[in-house]
Amino acid sequence: MFILLGNLVAWAAILFGVARAGIGFFVGSLDLEAERAAAASRYLGSVAPGEAIEQGLFVFVFGVVFGVFVSIARSLSERNMVDEE
């Protein structure tokens, strides 16, 4: 049960991190400063695009590391199940 929940959290963090960084790249690529400021306020919560990209990458890395921990927990759980039989 906890392994399934951990796997879900890891995948959600990876997806949200990629989405946040992608939106940051999109907002940062806008040409006009007024459009960039309006898009940052609307899509990023008035955060600079560079900060959004950095936050997205941090969330992505967290999801990958958390997924590795879930994988380790799953293998240890399976090993304990085999040892008990």
Buried (B, 14 or more C-beta within 10 A) or exposed (E): EEBEEBBEBBBEBBEBBBEBBEBBBBBBEBEEEEEBBEBBEEBBEEBBBEEBBBBBBBBBEBBEEBBEEBBEBBEEEEEEEEEEE
